[in-house]
Amino acid sequence: MRWVVSGASGFIGTALVRSLRADGEEVVTLVRRAPSSAGERRWDPAARSIDPNALDGADVVVHLAGAGIGDRRWTDERKRLILDSRVDSTTTLATEIARRDDRPTTWLSASAIGFYGDTGEESVDESSPSGAGFAAEVVRRWEAATVPARDAGVRVVNLRSGIVLSPEGATLAKLLPLFKFGLGGKLGSGRQWMSWIALADHVAAIRFLAARDDIDGPVNLTAPEPVRNAEFTKALARAVHRPARLPVPAPALRAVFGGFADEGPLASQRVLPGRLDAAGFGFVFDDIDAALDAMLSRR
């Protein structure tokens, strides 16, 4: 198959492209600079422009581009960038896909479990309604931007990703240095639920969904067993053989991250992969200790 991938330079995109090419799949990546190889096509999502030949012969489009959610403090300017980068890039692809006669059969478009807001102690799946807050509003508009492609007859899957765990990912990249020096601990109360997925399972789920032409709409990419933050931090400490004795109080997180603190590390999200489970997807990592041990031992 011929795949077209946006956001291919991110840690998820890099892993996906590597996996596809290792299996002999043809991959074209969308880049914002001048293309440097035959496997690249230029686009400018902010200007809603794309090389008219970018999707030629594409069977599957995987859209992973968007500004980082938790890598900087949420200012008004940052929040505009988070929203605009998702809506503009998704609209660019949706418009291009819809106008073509030779449309791809499948579009897997990034989304997030932020759709559900703070779920507290409640478990939610794809049948659950949207929650409140900035992240939920972003996801609603992000997913709505895919509608023109769906209306044109393309199968669209909205990949509602949880926290994707990898040493190269934002969450572990920030926490590992602290935990390796014995400076880690639970965030806030530590009782909030975290819905996570190992990078290897995330990539496998994308490929699984690309092959399942009977699945469309929202799909939660989360492991079957969410964990409380205190449990996650203890597992991370065990994986690096250090204690986890220095909790980070909620006010400190709010001082560093602004509004993201209450919709990110302090939010409780107990999100289950209902549709993946029903489709028979096999998770390699459904236990947080095994996932962290495998990632960090390989590293």
Secondary structure, 3 states (H helix, E strand, C coil): CEEEEECCCCHHHHHHHHHHHHCCCEEEEEECCCCCCCCEEEEEHHHCEECCCCCCCCCEEEECCCCCCCCCCECHHHHHHHHHHHHHHHHHHHHHHHHCCCCCCEEEEEEEHHHHCCCCCCEECCCCCCCCCHHHHHHHHHHHCCHHHHHCCCEEEEEEECEEECCCCHHHHHHHHHHHCCCCCCECCCCCEECEEEHHHHHHHHHHHHHCCCCCEEEEECCCCCEEHHHHHHHHHHHCCCCCCCCECHHHHHHHHECHHHHCCCCCCEECCHHHHHHCCCCCCCCHHHHHHHHHHHC
